[in-house]
Amino acid sequence: MTLTQLALIIGVSLIGPLFAWSDKAKIPVAVGEMAAGVLIGTTGFHLVDAHNSTFTFLANIGFALVMLVAGSHVPVKDKDLIRGIPQALVRLLAIVVVSVILAFIVTSTFHLGHPAIYAVLFASSSTAIIMPVIQGLGLTGPAVTQLMPQIAIADAGCIVAVPLVIDPAHALQALIGVIIMVIISGLLFVLIWQAEKRGLQARIEARSAERNLALELRISILLLLLLAALAQASKVSIMLAGFGLGIALAASGEPRRLAQQLFVVSEGFFSPLFFVWLGASINLRDLGSHPQMILLAVVVAVAAILAHLVGLFFKQPWPLGVMSAAQNGVPAAIVALGMSLGILSPGEGAALLLASLLTVGATTLAGRVQSKQKTTP
């Protein structure tokens, strides 16, 4: 990757803020950035290579930072969220049951031989997509707060389930990696909490602000990179590294100064780079050679939304049910592993990625509806 290409990536990422400029449209920034990636990537003009090692490396850092910021915004001390965890688990169980049924229907209709993969796909959520939409539209309230544990558990759980249904031989290793990440995130929370309790955190913040040292940011990024490296070594998604550290910061009380610093680093560079990379990695051209896969993409997106609308039976507002169906990391992981193992049909990978884009679009529209309902007298 050259500096010219990097400048192009950041330049086209400005489409995101342009899309979000209108108060009436309320299109999340991430949607515009993904559209920009589609335009200059594999599907569009091939101006950047999403498989370039430098581009992928920077995008991984961006993904980890996006998840860190998302995790740090989860109000873990909120009573509504804590009370909502049992209900979130019940909703997820119902979603999984419906997803299994729909997976057998879809795979038998299209003569595909791996219903377990589609069951995981339908049940998945994307915290990296949903949280920026929630924050960008300013969605609040008990129902939104109770949605957070649902999407976080679904995202992490389905990421863990992907190797189990695609490559069972390495499933135990992935599970061990997840357990390690959870334990370390818990230890980090204890350390941060003790540093705050003993006044060490306040002294570091004061001296850092006085001398312009940015110590809080440096330490946070160091911890993030160490956790991300451990996640990669353990064969689990770096999503868990970022989200786990973000939750630890939120649980101990993330300093306002650190929150501002993370926002600048993430939203100013790494987050747009990640979403542009995500759009650039999608190859929609394969669908031209296999037009039946376009129908599969639509059916997969609709099935995922239907599975998550089971929340209606638990008094969850339907726009939030639609939003919880947003897909990102899981379909990308399925396509990457599935193509490498040769278990996907021609054009099937592109169909799954197109379906994920359709769910992101549905999430955006549903978020706008929820925002209007919130502001309606």
Order of alpha helices (4+ residues) and beta strands (2+ residues): alpha-alpha-alpha-alpha-alpha-alpha-alpha-alpha-alpha-alpha-alpha-alpha-alpha-alpha-alpha-alpha-alpha-alpha-alpha
